[in-house]
Amino acid sequence: MSLPVNPDRTPTEVRSCAGTPEFFLQVALFQNAKPVIQQQQKKVIDALQNFSEDQIIDAQPSNNLYLVYNKFNVVKRHYLLVAQQFRHQLELLSLPSFIEIHKYLDKYPTLSVIYNGGRRSGSSQPRQHIQLLQLQPETPLDKIIHSQHRPNGTLPQFEHKLHGFIRFKNEYDDTGLEFTPENVLSSYMSLISSCKIVTQNVSRNDIPEQYPEVPVIQEPQTENEDNCKIAISGYSLFITRDYIFMANRKCEGGFNSIAFSGFAFAKTEEIARQIEEKGLWQLLSDTLEE
């Protein structure tokens, strides 16, 4: 059984580009195929609050998340797990979210999970949403991590930059942790620490609707259901059945978290040419904190 194909897709031309390893460019065939979200930055509305029936795949929420089609997609299968009860995109992911992530990756192991932690990683919406998409059987990032032959560490493509990966066991390789929601959560929190992602305890009631501003807390908050922990640093998160990868972002640089898979979207031929000339891995490295 497979997940349904997105009914609408932005037409692109896929190009293979030289690199270590090679990467892929998906170049839009029509320059205005995807809206420029940055034009709305001054006043962002909660665009993920309501969906039409034809956009919803599973209307029954599980762990406060329900599955919908990603409206602006360039691959056949690209979905969003969207928070039904409002949670801010800057809030750290918790065990219920990882239970859902584990459920989909365990059932559909060819999927990848991507999370944009803040505007510096490409997020444009305040409501928490987790991306699920199917790229190809082995992405360039898969190849890089599979070549490391160790349970965790950093990658030569992003040398001296704040990033890291942790591997999970699978039927072909017993290196790493058992693939469970609890282990994915603990690995996530470990990377939050090792990648030096700055976090802060806040009251959910104090998180402003105007994304991405967040309150500055002067005093420690009491932990209860109304409080949460948010990321002050921007970060990119990439999870597969085999590993979890995180990178601390100092800027977006035109790339959201999906680009770390080795698949970059270019809106124009000029952007595509710049990526081909400079190389995706170097451009991504330039967006990371040291």
VENRACOR-V497313 format. One line per field, one symbol per residue. phi: phi as a letter, one per 30 degrees, with the letter a starting at -180 (. if undefined). psi: psi as a letter, one per 30 degrees, with the letter a starting at -180 (. if undefined). burial: I if it has 16 or more other ideal C-beta (glycine too) atoms within 10 Angstrom, else O. A space follows every 50 residues. Layout:
phi: ???
psi: ???
burial: ???
//
This chain:
phi: .bdddedbbddbccbcbdabddbbcccddbecdbeddedcddbccddcdb bdedcccbdddbhibbcbdddcbbbdbbbbccdddebddddddbeedddd ededdddbdddbcbbcdjddcjdbbdddbccbaccaebdededdddddha dalbcddbeicdalbbccdbdcbcdjdddbeddddddedddedddhddba dbdedcdddddcdbdcccbecddaddcbcccdddbcbbbbdcabbbbdcc adiibdddeddjccccdbdddeddddddjdddddedccdc
psi: klllkkfkkkklkkkkkkajallkkjkkfkegekkjfffgeejklifgek kleffkejfjkkhgklklkkejlglejjlkjkkekkkkffkkkleeefee eeeeeeeifflkkkkjilffggkfkekkkkkkljdlejleeeeeefffhl flalkffhkgljlllkllkaffkgkalkjleeeeeeeeeeeeefghjklk klkeffjlfjkgklkkkflkkkjaffllklkelklkkkkafflkkkkjkf leggkafefffgjkkkfleeeeeeeeefkeeeeeeffkl.
burial: OOIOOIOOIIOIOOOOIOIOIOIIIIIIOOOOOOOOOOOOOOOIOOOIOO IOOOOOOOOOOOIIIIIIIIOOIIIOIIIIIIIOOIIIIIIIIOOOIIII IIOIIOOOOOIIIIIIIIIIIIIIIIIIIIIIIIIOOOIIIIOIIOOIOO IIOIIOIIOOIIIIIIIIOOOOOOIIIOIOIOIIIOIIOOIIOIIOIOIO OIOOOOIOOOIIOIOOOOOOOOOOOOOIOIIOIIIIIIIIIIIIIIIIIO OIIIIIIIIIIIIIIIIOOOIIOOIIOOIIIOIIIOIIIO
//
